[in-house]
Amino acid sequence: MKKVLVLEDESSIRSFVIINLKRSGYEPIEAETGEQALEELRKNPDIRVALLDVMLPDIDGFEVCRRIRASGSKIGIIMLTAKSQEMDKVTGLMTGADDYVTKPFSPAELTARIDAIYRRTGGDLEDEALSGELVSGPFRLNTRNRTLEKNGVRIRLTQIEYSIIKLFIDNPGKALSREDILNEVWGRDYFGELKIVDVNIRRLRIKIEDDPTIPTYITTVWGYGYKWGF
């Protein structure tokens, strides 16, 4: 079964999400608090996507997200927030989330977001069949175990970050628009905001650049998108 963790303290919203996930073929795992969510993740290591509400009675969704990423987990993470402020969206993505959905949301929108992330965390069959590596400058990308090394040192990536890096390495020196990156990584049926691309690039730069404020690997093509080159 395709397991999805649903961390939401409001029972009515949680029930609404769970009903629609079941209709879409997922197996929801419920949690009302952050600590309960972390315990469910420990008990169910085959969970591949987590929906995390931001406002919770104990530790908030941002902290749950940080702890998941600190453990090295690559599961897909979608933040659920009742606020529409830009800062909440950016905070969620910078703590390691892959996407965000602002309440109220439609069942179709939420399912589409989960489907897109689930495909990524499942890994591309083409990648799974490959045992080779892609080398670009100081970077070595293993396409079988989906890992990245820089000068022999492993860099922890989420599955979305891995997909972005692979897209760049596959297209050295080519300017990729934000729309190109969104379509290739999140899927053409994804109808989120382009901002998610920018925040993920910012997060990647912190991980891979010698100086994130003066990026040399992922450079900005002003008014268009980004380019991999050095």
PATIRO-807023 format. One record per atom (N, C-alpha, C): residue number from 1; residue in one letter; atom name; y, z, x. Coordinates in steps of 0.05 Angstrom, whole numbers, plus 5000, padded with zeros to 4 digits. Example, Ala and Ser with C-alpha at 12.3 -4.5 7.8 and 13.67 -1.06 7.14 Angstrom:
BEGIN
<1; a; N; <4886; 5156; 5264>> <1; a; CA; <4910; 5156; 5246>> <1; a; C; <4934; 5156; 5264>> <2; s; N; <4955; 5142; 5257>> <2; s; CA; <4979; 5143; 5273>> <2; s; C; <5001; 5157; 5258>> 
END
This chain:
BEGIN
<1; m; N; <4976; 5000; 5017>> <1; m; CA; <5000; 5000; 5000>> <1; m; C; <5025; 5000; 5017>> <2; k; N; <5046; 4988; 5006>> <2; k; CA; <5072; 4987; 5021>> <2; k; C; <5088; 5012; 5014>> <3; k; N; <5087; 5032; 5032>> <3; k; CA; <5100; 5057; 5027>> <3; k; C; <5130; 5057; 5034>> <4; v; N; <5145; 5069; 5015>> <4; v; CA; <5174; 5072; 5019>> <4; v; C; <5182; 5100; 5013>> <5; l; N; <5196; 5113; 5031>> <5; l; CA; <5206; 5140; 5027>> <5; l; C; <5232; 5139; 5011>> <6; v; N; <5233; 5156; 4990>> <6; v; CA; <5257; 5157; 4973>> <6; v; C; <5269; 5185; 4975>> <7; l; N; <5290; 5188; 4990>> <7; l; CA; <5303; 5214; 4993>> <7; l; C; <5328; 5214; 4975>> <8; e; N; <5327; 5228; 4953>> <8; e; CA; <5349; 5229; 4933>> <8; e; C; <5346; 5255; 4918>> <9; d; N; <5368; 5272; 4918>> <9; d; CA; <5366; 5298; 4906>> <9; d; C; <5371; 5297; 4875>> <10; e; N; <5383; 5276; 4865>> <10; e; CA; <5387; 5274; 4836>> <10; e; C; <5362; 5261; 4824>> <11; s; N; <5348; 5277; 4807>> <11; s; CA; <5322; 5269; 4796>> <11; s; C; <5324; 5243; 4779>> <12; s; N; <5346; 5240; 4765>> <12; s; CA; <5349; 5216; 4747>> <12; s; C; <5350; 5191; 4764>> <13; i; N; <5366; 5192; 4786>> <13; i; CA; <5369; 5169; 4803>> <13; i; C; <5342; 5164; 4818>> <14; r; N; <5330; 5185; 4827>> <14; r; CA; <5304; 5183; 4841>> <14; r; C; <5283; 5170; 4823>> <15; s; N; <5282; 5179; 4798>> <15; s; CA; <5262; 5168; 4780>> <15; s; C; <5267; 5138; 4774>> <16; f; N; <5293; 5131; 4772>> <16; f; CA; <5301; 5103; 4767>> <16; f; C; <5292; 5085; 4791>> <17; v; N; <5296; 5095; 4815>> <17; v; CA; <5289; 5080; 4839>> <17; v; C; <5258; 5078; 4841>> <18; i; N; <5244; 5100; 4836>> <18; i; CA; <5215; 5100; 4838>> <18; i; C; <5202; 5081; 4818>> <19; i; N; <5211; 5081; 4794>> <19; i; CA; <5200; 5063; 4773>> <19; i; C; <5203; 5034; 4782>> <20; n; N; <5227; 5027; 4792>> <20; n; CA; <5231; 4999; 4800>> <20; n; C; <5216; 4991; 4826>> <21; l; N; <5212; 5011; 4844>> <21; l; CA; <5196; 5005; 4867>> <21; l; C; <5167; 5000; 4860>> <22; k; N; <5157; 5016; 4842>> <22; k; CA; <5129; 5012; 4833>> <22; k; C; <5126; 4984; 4820>> <23; r; N; <5145; 4977; 4804>> <23; r; CA; <5144; 4950; 4791>> <23; r; C; <5144; 4928; 4812>> <24; s; N; <5156; 4933; 4835>> <24; s; CA; <5158; 4912; 4856>> <24; s; C; <5135; 4914; 4876>> <25; g; N; <5115; 4931; 4870>> <25; g; CA; <5091; 4932; 4887>> <25; g; C; <5092; 4952; 4910>> <26; y; N; <5112; 4970; 4910>> <26; y; CA; <5114; 4990; 4931>> <26; y; C; <5102; 5016; 4922>> <27; e; N; <5095; 5033; 4942>> <27; e; CA; <5085; 5060; 4936>> <27; e; C; <5107; 5080; 4945>> <28; p; N; <5122; 5091; 4926>> <28; p; CA; <5144; 5109; 4934>> <28; p; C; <5134; 5136; 4942>> <29; i; N; <5146; 5148; 4962>> <29; i; CA; <5140; 5176; 4970>> <29; i; C; <5166; 5191; 4965>> <30; e; N; <5165; 5211; 4948>> <30; e; CA; <5190; 5225; 4940>> <30; e; C; <5197; 5248; 4958>> <31; a; N; <5224; 5253; 4960>> <31; a; CA; <5234; 5276; 4974>> <31; a; C; <5261; 5283; 4962>> <32; e; N; <5266; 5309; 4959>> <32; e; CA; <5291; 5319; 4947>> <32; e; C; <5311; 5329; 4968>> <33; t; N; <5300; 5337; 4991>> <33; t; CA; <5317; 5348; 5013>> <33; t; C; <5311; 5334; 5039>> <34; g; N; <5330; 5336; 5058>> <34; g; CA; <5326; 5324; 5084>> <34; g; C; <5302; 5334; 5098>> <35; e; N; <5298; 5360; 5097>> <35; e; CA; <5274; 5372; 5111>> <35; e; C; <5248; 5362; 5098>> <36; q; N; <5248; 5360; 5072>> <36; q; CA; <5224; 5350; 5058>> <36; q; C; <5219; 5321; 5066>> <37; a; N; <5240; 5306; 5069>> <37; a; CA; <5237; 5278; 5077>> <37; a; C; <5224; 5275; 5104>> <38; l; N; <5234; 5292; 5123>> <38; l; CA; <5223; 5291; 5150>> <38; l; C; <5194; 5300; 5151>> <39; e; N; <5187; 5319; 5133>> <39; e; CA; <5159; 5327; 5131>> <39; e; C; <5141; 5305; 5120>> <40; e; N; <5151; 5291; 5100>> <40; e; CA; <5136; 5269; 5088>> <40; e; C; <5132; 5246; 5108>> <41; l; N; <5152; 5242; 5125>> <41; l; CA; <5149; 5222; 5146>> <41; l; C; <5127; 5230; 5166>> <42; r; N; <5126; 5255; 5172>> <42; r; CA; <5105; 5265; 5190>> <42; r; C; <5077; 5262; 5178>> <43; k; N; <5076; 5267; 5152>> <43; k; CA; <5050; 5265; 5137>> <43; k; C; <5042; 5237; 5132>> <44; n; N; <5061; 5219; 5130>> <44; n; CA; <5055; 5191; 5123>> <44; n; C; <5066; 5172; 5145>> <45; p; N; <5053; 5170; 5168>> <45; p; CA; <5063; 5154; 5190>> <45; p; C; <5064; 5124; 5183>> <46; d; N; <5051; 5116; 5161>> <46; d; CA; <5051; 5088; 5153>> <46; d; C; <5074; 5080; 5135>> <47; i; N; <5093; 5099; 5131>> <47; i; CA; <5117; 5092; 5116>> <47; i; C; <5133; 5072; 5133>> <48; r; N; <5142; 5050; 5121>> <48; r; CA; <5156; 5030; 5137>> <48; r; C; <5185; 5027; 5130>> <49; v; N; <5194; 5038; 5107>> <49; v; CA; <5222; 5037; 5099>> <49; v; C; <5230; 5064; 5087>> <50; a; N; <5253; 5073; 5093>> <50; a; CA; <5263; 5098; 5082>> <50; a; C; <5290; 5094; 5068>> <51; l; N; <5293; 5103; 5043>> <51; l; CA; <5319; 5103; 5029>> <51; l; C; <5330; 5131; 5032>> <52; l; N; <5353; 5134; 5044>> <52; l; CA; <5364; 5161; 5049>> <52; l; C; <5390; 5164; 5035>> <53; d; N; <5391; 5183; 5016>> <53; d; CA; <5416; 5190; 5003>> <53; d; C; <5434; 5204; 5023>> <54; v; N; <5460; 5200; 5023>> <54; v; CA; <5477; 5213; 5042>> <54; v; C; <5483; 5242; 5034>> <55; m; N; <5491; 5246; 5010>> <55; m; CA; <5499; 5273; 5001>> <55; m; C; <5474; 5289; 4992>> <56; l; N; <5467; 5310; 5007>> <56; l; CA; <5443; 5326; 5001>> <56; l; C; <5450; 5355; 5003>> <57; p; N; <5433; 5373; 4990>> <57; p; CA; <5439; 5401; 4990>> <57; p; C; <5435; 5414; 5018>> <58; d; N; <5418; 5402; 5035>> <58; d; CA; <5414; 5415; 5061>> <58; d; C; <5426; 5397; 5083>> <59; i; N; <5410; 5387; 5101>> <59; i; CA; <5421; 5368; 5120>> <59; i; C; <5426; 5341; 5106>> <60; d; N; <5448; 5327; 5114>> <60; d; CA; <5455; 5303; 5100>> <60; d; C; <5438; 5279; 5110>> <61; g; N; <5442; 5256; 5096>> <61; g; CA; <5426; 5233; 5103>> <61; g; C; <5432; 5222; 5131>> <62; f; N; <5457; 5226; 5140>> <62; f; CA; <5463; 5217; 5167>> <62; f; C; <5446; 5232; 5188>> <63; e; N; <5444; 5258; 5184>> <63; e; CA; <5429; 5274; 5203>> <63; e; C; <5399; 5268; 5202>> <64; v; N; <5389; 5262; 5177>> <64; v; CA; <5361; 5254; 5175>> <64; v; C; <5356; 5228; 5190>> <65; c; N; <5375; 5210; 5187>> <65; c; CA; <5373; 5184; 5201>> <65; c; C; <5373; 5188; 5231>> <66; r; N; <5391; 5206; 5241>> <66; r; CA; <5393; 5211; 5270>> <66; r; C; <5366; 5222; 5280>> <67; r; N; <5354; 5241; 5265>> <67; r; CA; <5329; 5253; 5274>> <67; r; C; <5306; 5233; 5274>> <68; i; N; <5306; 5215; 5254>> <68; i; CA; <5285; 5194; 5253>> <68; i; C; <5287; 5177; 5278>> <69; r; N; <5312; 5168; 5285>> <69; r; CA; <5315; 5151; 5308>> <69; r; C; <5310; 5166; 5334>> <70; a; N; <5318; 5192; 5335>> <70; a; CA; <5313; 5207; 5359>> <70; a; C; <5283; 5210; 5365>> <71; s; N; <5267; 5209; 5344>> <71; s; CA; <5238; 5211; 5348>> <71; s; C; <5226; 5185; 5358>> <72; g; N; <5242; 5164; 5359>> <72; g; CA; <5232; 5138; 5369>> <72; g; C; <5221; 5120; 5347>> <73; s; N; <5223; 5130; 5322>> <73; s; CA; <5212; 5114; 5300>> <73; s; C; <5228; 5088; 5296>> <74; k; N; <5214; 5067; 5290>> <74; k; CA; <5227; 5041; 5285>> <74; k; C; <5227; 5033; 5255>> <75; i; N; <5221; 5052; 5238>> <75; i; CA; <5220; 5045; 5209>> <75; i; C; <5247; 5035; 5200>> <76; g; N; <5247; 5019; 5179>> <76; g; CA; <5272; 5009; 5167>> <76; g; C; <5286; 5032; 5152>> <77; i; N; <5312; 5034; 5155>> <77; i; CA; <5327; 5055; 5141>> <77; i; C; <5350; 5043; 5126>> <78; i; N; <5352; 5050; 5100>> <78; i; CA; <5374; 5041; 5083>> <78; i; C; <5387; 5066; 5072>> <79; m; N; <5414; 5068; 5076>> <79; m; CA; <5429; 5091; 5066>> <79; m; C; <5438; 5087; 5037>> <80; l; N; <5435; 5107; 5020>> <80; l; CA; <5445; 5106; 4993>> <80; l; C; <5470; 5124; 4991>> <81; t; N; <5492; 5113; 4983>> <81; t; CA; <5516; 5129; 4982>> <81; t; C; <5531; 5125; 4957>> <82; a; N; <5543; 5146; 4946>> <82; a; CA; <5560; 5144; 4922>> <82; a; C; <5588; 5136; 4929>> <83; k; N; <5594; 5137; 4955>> <83; k; CA; <5621; 5131; 4964>> <83; k; C; <5623; 5102; 4973>> <84; s; N; <5646; 5090; 4970>> <84; s; CA; <5650; 5062; 4979>> <84; s; C; <5668; 5060; 5003>> <85; q; N; <5676; 5084; 5014>> <85; q; CA; <5693; 5083; 5038>> <85; q; C; <5679; 5069; 5061>> <86; e; N; <5695; 5054; 5076>> <86; e; CA; <5684; 5039; 5099>> <86; e; C; <5672; 5058; 5119>> <87; m; N; <5684; 5082; 5123>> <87; m; CA; <5675; 5100; 5144>> <87; m; C; <5646; 5109; 5139>> <88; d; N; <5639; 5113; 5113>> <88; d; CA; <5611; 5121; 5107>> <88; d; C; <5592; 5099; 5115>> <89; k; N; <5599; 5074; 5109>> <89; k; CA; <5581; 5052; 5116>> <89; k; C; <5577; 5051; 5146>> <90; v; N; <5600; 5052; 5161>> <90; v; CA; <5598; 5050; 5190>> <90; v; C; <5583; 5074; 5202>> <91; t; N; <5588; 5098; 5191>> <91; t; CA; <5575; 5121; 5202>> <91; t; C; <5544; 5119; 5198>> <92; g; N; <5536; 5110; 5175>> <92; g; CA; <5507; 5107; 5169>> <92; g; C; <5495; 5087; 5188>> <93; l; N; <5508; 5064; 5193>> <93; l; CA; <5497; 5044; 5211>> <93; l; C; <5497; 5053; 5240>> <94; m; N; <5518; 5067; 5248>> <94; m; CA; <5519; 5076; 5276>> <94; m; C; <5499; 5098; 5282>> <95; t; N; <5490; 5113; 5262>> <95; t; CA; <5470; 5133; 5266>> <95; t; C; <5442; 5121; 5267>> <96; g; N; <5440; 5095; 5262>> <96; g; CA; <5414; 5082; 5265>> <96; g; C; <5403; 5069; 5240>> <97; a; N; <5419; 5069; 5218>> <97; a; CA; <5410; 5056; 5194>> <97; a; C; <5410; 5025; 5197>> <98; d; N; <5394; 5011; 5181>> <98; d; CA; <5393; 4982; 5182>> <98; d; C; <5410; 4970; 5160>> <99; d; N; <5416; 4985; 5139>> <99; d; CA; <5430; 4974; 5117>> <99; d; C; <5441; 4997; 5100>> <100; y; N; <5458; 4991; 5081>> <100; y; CA; <5468; 5011; 5062>> <100; y; C; <5471; 4999; 5035>> <101; v; N; <5468; 5015; 5014>> <101; v; CA; <5472; 5007; 4987>> <101; v; C; <5490; 5027; 4973>> <102; t; N; <5511; 5018; 4961>> <102; t; CA; <5530; 5036; 4947>> <102; t; C; <5523; 5039; 4918>> <103; k; N; <5521; 5064; 4909>> <103; k; CA; <5516; 5069; 4880>> <103; k; C; <5541; 5063; 4864>> <104; p; N; <5539; 5053; 4840>> <104; p; CA; <5513; 5045; 4827>> <104; p; C; <5504; 5018; 4837>> <105; f; N; <5477; 5015; 4837>> <105; f; CA; <5466; 4990; 4847>> <105; f; C; <5446; 4980; 4826>> <106; s; N; <5441; 4954; 4826>> <106; s; CA; <5421; 4942; 4807>> <106; s; C; <5394; 4943; 4820>> <107; p; N; <5373; 4945; 4803>> <107; p; CA; <5345; 4944; 4814>> <107; p; C; <5340; 4919; 4831>> <108; a; N; <5351; 4896; 4823>> <108; a; CA; <5346; 4871; 4838>> <108; a; C; <5359; 4873; 4865>> <109; e; N; <5383; 4885; 4867>> <109; e; CA; <5397; 4887; 4892>> <109; e; C; <5381; 4905; 4911>> <110; l; N; <5373; 4928; 4901>> <110; l; CA; <5359; 4947; 4918>> <110; l; C; <5332; 4936; 4928>> <111; t; N; <5317; 4923; 4910>> <111; t; CA; <5292; 4911; 4917>> <111; t; C; <5295; 4889; 4938>> <112; a; N; <5316; 4873; 4935>> <112; a; CA; <5321; 4851; 4954>> <112; a; C; <5327; 4863; 4982>> <113; r; N; <5342; 4885; 4983>> <113; r; CA; <5348; 4898; 5009>> <113; r; C; <5323; 4909; 5021>> <114; i; N; <5306; 4922; 5005>> <114; i; CA; <5281; 4933; 5015>> <114; i; C; <5262; 4911; 5025>> <115; d; N; <5260; 4890; 5010>> <115; d; CA; <5243; 4867; 5017>> <115; d; C; <5251; 4856; 5045>> <116; a; N; <5278; 4853; 5048>> <116; a; CA; <5288; 4842; 5073>> <116; a; C; <5281; 4860; 5097>> <117; i; N; <5286; 4886; 5094>> <117; i; CA; <5280; 4905; 5116>> <117; i; C; <5250; 4907; 5120>> <118; y; N; <5234; 4907; 5099>> <118; y; CA; <5205; 4910; 5101>> <118; y; C; <5193; 4887; 5117>> <119; r; N; <5203; 4863; 5112>> <119; r; CA; <5193; 4839; 5127>> <119; r; C; <5198; 4843; 5156>> <120; r; N; <5221; 4854; 5163>> <120; r; CA; <5228; 4858; 5191>> <120; r; C; <5211; 4879; 5204>> <121; t; N; <5206; 4901; 5190>> <121; t; CA; <5191; 4923; 5202>> <121; t; C; <5161; 4916; 5204>> <122; g; N; <5153; 4896; 5188>> <122; g; CA; <5125; 4888; 5189>> <122; g; C; <5120; 4870; 5213>> <123; g; N; <5141; 4859; 5224>> <123; g; CA; <5137; 4842; 5247>> <123; g; C; <5130; 4813; 5239>> <124; d; N; <5141; 4795; 5253>> <124; d; CA; <5135; 4767; 5248>> <124; d; C; <5107; 4760; 5258>> <125; l; N; <5092; 4745; 5242>> <125; l; CA; <5065; 4738; 5251>> <125; l; C; <5065; 4722; 5276>> <126; e; N; <5085; 4705; 5279>> <126; e; CA; <5088; 4689; 5303>> <126; e; C; <5090; 4707; 5327>> <127; d; N; <5107; 4727; 5325>> <127; d; CA; <5111; 4746; 5347>> <127; d; C; <5085; 4761; 5354>> <128; e; N; <5071; 4769; 5333>> <128; e; CA; <5047; 4785; 5337>> <128; e; C; <5027; 4769; 5353>> <129; a; N; <5026; 4743; 5349>> <129; a; CA; <5006; 4726; 5362>> <129; a; C; <5013; 4721; 5391>> <130; l; N; <5038; 4725; 5398>> <130; l; CA; <5047; 4719; 5426>> <130; l; C; <5042; 4744; 5444>> <131; s; N; <5034; 4738; 5468>> <131; s; CA; <5030; 4760; 5487>> <131; s; C; <5049; 4758; 5510>> <132; g; N; <5067; 4738; 5508>> <132; g; CA; <5085; 4733; 5530>> <132; g; C; <5111; 4750; 5530>> <133; e; N; <5128; 4744; 5549>> <133; e; CA; <5153; 4758; 5551>> <133; e; C; <5176; 4738; 5553>> <134; l; N; <5199; 4746; 5544>> <134; l; CA; <5223; 4730; 5547>> <134; l; C; <5241; 4744; 5567>> <135; v; N; <5249; 4730; 5588>> <135; v; CA; <5266; 4742; 5609>> <135; v; C; <5293; 4729; 5609>> <136; s; N; <5314; 4746; 5609>> <136; s; CA; <5341; 4736; 5610>> <136; s; C; <5358; 4756; 5626>> <137; g; N; <5366; 4747; 5650>> <137; g; CA; <5381; 4765; 5668>> <137; g; C; <5365; 4790; 5674>> <138; p; N; <5377; 4813; 5670>> <138; p; CA; <5363; 4838; 5676>> <138; p; C; <5344; 4847; 5653>> <139; f; N; <5343; 4831; 5632>> <139; f; CA; <5328; 4839; 5608>> <139; f; C; <5300; 4825; 5607>> <140; r; N; <5281; 4841; 5597>> <140; r; CA; <5254; 4831; 5593>> <140; r; C; <5245; 4839; 5565>> <141; l; N; <5242; 4819; 5547>> <141; l; CA; <5234; 4825; 5519>> <141; l; C; <5205; 4818; 5515>> <142; n; N; <5189; 4839; 5508>> <142; n; CA; <5161; 4835; 5503>> <142; n; C; <5158; 4828; 5473>> <143; t; N; <5148; 4803; 5468>> <143; t; CA; <5147; 4794; 5440>> <143; t; C; <5121; 4803; 5426>> <144; r; N; <5104; 4817; 5440>> <144; r; CA; <5080; 4827; 5426>> <144; r; C; <5084; 4855; 5417>> <145; n; N; <5093; 4873; 5435>> <145; n; CA; <5098; 4900; 5425>> <145; n; C; <5128; 4905; 5418>> <146; r; N; <5144; 4883; 5418>> <146; r; CA; <5171; 4884; 5408>> <146; r; C; <5188; 4905; 5422>> <147; t; N; <5188; 4904; 5449>> <147; t; CA; <5203; 4923; 5465>> <147; t; C; <5222; 4908; 5484>> <148; l; N; <5243; 4923; 5492>> <148; l; CA; <5262; 4911; 5511>> <148; l; C; <5265; 4930; 5535>> <149; e; N; <5266; 4917; 5558>> <149; e; CA; <5272; 4932; 5583>> <149; e; C; <5296; 4920; 5597>> <150; k; N; <5312; 4937; 5609>> <150; k; CA; <5335; 4927; 5625>> <150; k; C; <5331; 4939; 5653>> <151; n; N; <5328; 4921; 5672>> <151; n; CA; <5322; 4930; 5700>> <151; n; C; <5298; 4949; 5701>> <152; g; N; <5278; 4943; 5684>> <152; g; CA; <5254; 4959; 5685>> <152; g; C; <5255; 4985; 5668>> <153; v; N; <5278; 4990; 5656>> <153; v; CA; <5281; 5015; 5640>> <153; v; C; <5279; 5007; 5610>> <154; r; N; <5262; 5021; 5595>> <154; r; CA; <5259; 5015; 5567>> <154; r; C; <5283; 5023; 5551>> <155; i; N; <5292; 5006; 5533>> <155; i; CA; <5314; 5011; 5515>> <155; i; C; <5303; 5013; 5487>> <156; r; N; <5308; 5036; 5473>> <156; r; CA; <5298; 5039; 5446>> <156; r; C; <5314; 5022; 5427>> <157; l; N; <5299; 5006; 5411>> <157; l; CA; <5312; 4989; 5391>> <157; l; C; <5300; 4993; 5364>> <158; t; N; <5316; 4990; 5343>> <158; t; CA; <5305; 4989; 5316>> <158; t; C; <5294; 4960; 5313>> <159; q; N; <5279; 4955; 5292>> <159; q; CA; <5268; 4929; 5287>> <159; q; C; <5291; 4908; 5283>> <160; i; N; <5312; 4916; 5270>> <160; i; CA; <5335; 4898; 5266>> <160; i; C; <5348; 4891; 5292>> <161; e; N; <5351; 4912; 5309>> <161; e; CA; <5363; 4907; 5336>> <161; e; C; <5345; 4888; 5352>> <162; y; N; <5319; 4892; 5351>> <162; y; CA; <5301; 4875; 5365>> <162; y; C; <5304; 4846; 5356>> <163; s; N; <5306; 4842; 5330>> <163; s; CA; <5308; 4815; 5318>> <163; s; C; <5334; 4802; 5327>> <164; i; N; <5356; 4818; 5330>> <164; i; CA; <5381; 4806; 5339>> <164; i; C; <5380; 4798; 5368>> <165; i; N; <5368; 4816; 5385>> <165; i; CA; <5365; 4810; 5413>> <165; i; C; <5348; 4785; 5417>> <166; k; N; <5326; 4783; 5402>> <166; k; CA; <5308; 4760; 5405>> <166; k; C; <5323; 4734; 5397>> <167; l; N; <5339; 4736; 5376>> <167; l; CA; <5355; 4712; 5367>> <167; l; C; <5374; 4704; 5389>> <168; f; N; <5387; 4723; 5402>> <168; f; CA; <5405; 4716; 5424>> <168; f; C; <5391; 4704; 5447>> <169; i; N; <5369; 4717; 5456>> <169; i; CA; <5354; 4707; 5480>> <169; i; C; <5342; 4679; 5474>> <170; d; N; <5335; 4674; 5449>> <170; d; CA; <5324; 4648; 5442>> <170; d; C; <5346; 4626; 5442>> <171; n; N; <5372; 4635; 5441>> <171; n; CA; <5394; 4616; 5440>> <171; n; C; <5415; 4623; 5461>> <172; p; N; <5408; 4622; 5486>> <172; p; CA; <5427; 4630; 5507>> <172; p; C; <5451; 4611; 5508>> <173; g; N; <5475; 4624; 5510>> <173; g; CA; <5499; 4609; 5512>> <173; g; C; <5509; 4596; 5486>> <174; k; N; <5494; 4598; 5465>> <174; k; CA; <5501; 4586; 5439>> <174; k; C; <5517; 4605; 5422>> <175; a; N; <5540; 4597; 5412>> <175; a; CA; <5556; 4613; 5394>> <175; a; C; <5542; 4615; 5367>> <176; l; N; <5536; 4639; 5359>> <176; l; CA; <5523; 4643; 5333>> <176; l; C; <5543; 4656; 5314>> <177; s; N; <5547; 4644; 5291>> <177; s; CA; <5565; 4655; 5271>> <177; s; C; <5553; 4681; 5259>> <178; r; N; <5570; 4697; 5247>> <178; r; CA; <5560; 4721; 5234>> <178; r; C; <5541; 4713; 5211>> <179; e; N; <5547; 4691; 5198>> <179; e; CA; <5529; 4681; 5177>> <179; e; C; <5502; 4673; 5188>> <180; d; N; <5502; 4660; 5211>> <180; d; CA; <5477; 4652; 5224>> <180; d; C; <5460; 4677; 5230>> <181; i; N; <5472; 4697; 5241>> <181; i; CA; <5458; 4721; 5248>> <181; i; C; <5447; 4735; 5223>> <182; l; N; <5465; 4737; 5203>> <182; l; CA; <5457; 4750; 5178>> <182; l; C; <5433; 4736; 5166>> <183; n; N; <5434; 4709; 5164>> <183; n; CA; <5412; 4694; 5152>> <183; n; C; <5386; 4696; 5168>> <184; e; N; <5388; 4695; 5194>> <184; e; CA; <5364; 4696; 5211>> <184; e; C; <5351; 4723; 5212>> <185; v; N; <5367; 4744; 5212>> <185; v; CA; <5357; 4771; 5216>> <185; v; C; <5351; 4785; 5190>> <186; w; N; <5370; 4784; 5171>> <186; w; CA; <5366; 4798; 5146>> <186; w; C; <5353; 4780; 5124>> <187; g; N; <5354; 4754; 5128>> <187; g; CA; <5342; 4736; 5109>> <187; g; C; <5363; 4722; 5092>> <188; r; N; <5357; 4697; 5084>> <188; r; CA; <5377; 4682; 5068>> <188; r; C; <5381; 4692; 5040>> <189; d; N; <5362; 4709; 5031>> <189; d; CA; <5365; 4720; 5004>> <189; d; C; <5380; 4747; 5004>> <190; y; N; <5389; 4755; 5028>> <190; y; CA; <5404; 4780; 5030>> <190; y; C; <5433; 4776; 5021>> <191; f; N; <5443; 4794; 5004>> <191; f; CA; <5470; 4789; 4994>> <191; f; C; <5487; 4814; 5000>> <192; g; N; <5485; 4824; 5025>> <192; g; CA; <5503; 4845; 5034>> <192; g; C; <5528; 4834; 5047>> <193; e; N; <5542; 4852; 5061>> <193; e; CA; <5567; 4844; 5073>> <193; e; C; <5563; 4836; 5103>> <194; l; N; <5581; 4819; 5112>> <194; l; CA; <5580; 4810; 5140>> <194; l; C; <5585; 4834; 5159>> <195; k; N; <5598; 4854; 5149>> <195; k; CA; <5605; 4878; 5166>> <195; k; C; <5580; 4889; 5179>> <196; i; N; <5557; 4887; 5166>> <196; i; CA; <5532; 4898; 5176>> <196; i; C; <5525; 4885; 5203>> <197; v; N; <5532; 4860; 5206>> <197; v; CA; <5527; 4846; 5232>> <197; v; C; <5544; 4859; 5254>> <198; d; N; <5570; 4862; 5248>> <198; d; CA; <5588; 4873; 5268>> <198; d; C; <5581; 4901; 5277>> <199; v; N; <5573; 4918; 5258>> <199; v; CA; <5566; 4945; 5266>> <199; v; C; <5540; 4946; 5282>> <200; n; N; <5521; 4929; 5275>> <200; n; CA; <5496; 4928; 5291>> <200; n; C; <5501; 4917; 5319>> <201; i; N; <5519; 4898; 5322>> <201; i; CA; <5527; 4888; 5348>> <201; i; C; <5540; 4911; 5364>> <202; r; N; <5557; 4926; 5351>> <202; r; CA; <5570; 4949; 5365>> <202; r; C; <5549; 4969; 5375>> <203; r; N; <5530; 4974; 5358>> <203; r; CA; <5508; 4993; 5365>> <203; r; C; <5492; 4983; 5388>> <204; l; N; <5486; 4956; 5387>> <204; l; CA; <5470; 4944; 5409>> <204; l; C; <5485; 4945; 5435>> <205; r; N; <5511; 4940; 5434>> <205; r; CA; <5527; 4940; 5459>> <205; r; C; <5526; 4968; 5472>> <206; i; N; <5527; 4989; 5456>> <206; i; CA; <5526; 5016; 5467>> <206; i; C; <5499; 5020; 5482>> <207; k; N; <5478; 5007; 5473>> <207; k; CA; <5452; 5010; 5485>> <207; k; C; <5447; 4992; 5509>> <208; i; N; <5459; 4968; 5509>> <208; i; CA; <5451; 4949; 5531>> <208; i; C; <5473; 4942; 5551>> <209; e; N; <5498; 4946; 5543>> <209; e; CA; <5520; 4938; 5561>> <209; e; C; <5525; 4959; 5583>> <210; d; N; <5533; 4950; 5607>> <210; d; CA; <5541; 4969; 5628>> <210; d; C; <5566; 4984; 5619>> <211; d; N; <5584; 4970; 5606>> <211; d; CA; <5608; 4982; 5595>> <211; d; C; <5612; 4970; 5567>> <212; p; N; <5605; 4984; 5546>> <212; p; CA; <5607; 4973; 5518>> <212; p; C; <5636; 4964; 5511>> <213; t; N; <5656; 4975; 5524>> <213; t; CA; <5683; 4967; 5518>> <213; t; C; <5691; 4940; 5531>> <214; i; N; <5675; 4932; 5551>> <214; i; CA; <5679; 4906; 5564>> <214; i; C; <5652; 4892; 5564>> <215; p; N; <5642; 4883; 5541>> <215; p; CA; <5616; 4871; 5540>> <215; p; C; <5613; 4845; 5556>> <216; t; N; <5590; 4843; 5570>> <216; t; CA; <5585; 4819; 5586>> <216; t; C; <5560; 4804; 5577>> <217; y; N; <5543; 4817; 5561>> <217; y; CA; <5519; 4805; 5552>> <217; y; C; <5522; 4793; 5524>> <218; i; N; <5532; 4810; 5505>> <218; i; CA; <5538; 4800; 5478>> <218; i; C; <5569; 4798; 5477>> <219; t; N; <5578; 4773; 5479>> <219; t; CA; <5607; 4769; 5479>> <219; t; C; <5617; 4759; 5452>> <220; t; N; <5641; 4765; 5446>> <220; t; CA; <5653; 4757; 5420>> <220; t; C; <5665; 4729; 5421>> <221; v; N; <5658; 4713; 5401>> <221; v; CA; <5671; 4687; 5397>> <221; v; C; <5691; 4692; 5375>> <222; w; N; <5716; 4695; 5382>> <222; w; CA; <5736; 4704; 5362>> <222; w; C; <5738; 4686; 5338>> <223; g; N; <5738; 4699; 5315>> <223; g; CA; <5740; 4685; 5290>> <223; g; C; <5715; 4671; 5281>> <224; y; N; <5693; 4675; 5296>> <224; y; CA; <5668; 4661; 5290>> <224; y; C; <5644; 4679; 5291>> <225; g; N; <5638; 4690; 5314>> <225; g; CA; <5614; 4706; 5316>> <225; g; C; <5609; 4717; 5344>> <226; y; N; <5585; 4713; 5354>> <226; y; CA; <5578; 4724; 5380>> <226; y; C; <5561; 4705; 5397>> <227; k; N; <5560; 4710; 5423>> <227; k; CA; <5545; 4692; 5441>> <227; k; C; <5531; 4709; 5462>> <228; w; N; <5507; 4701; 5469>> <228; w; CA; <5492; 4715; 5490>> <228; w; C; <5496; 4699; 5516>> <229; g; N; <5507; 4712; 5536>> <229; g; CA; <5511; 4698; 5561>> <229; g; C; <5525; 4715; 5581>> <230; f; N; <5520; 4710; 5607>> <230; f; CA; <5532; 4726; 5628>> <230; f; C; <5532; 4709; 5654>> 
END
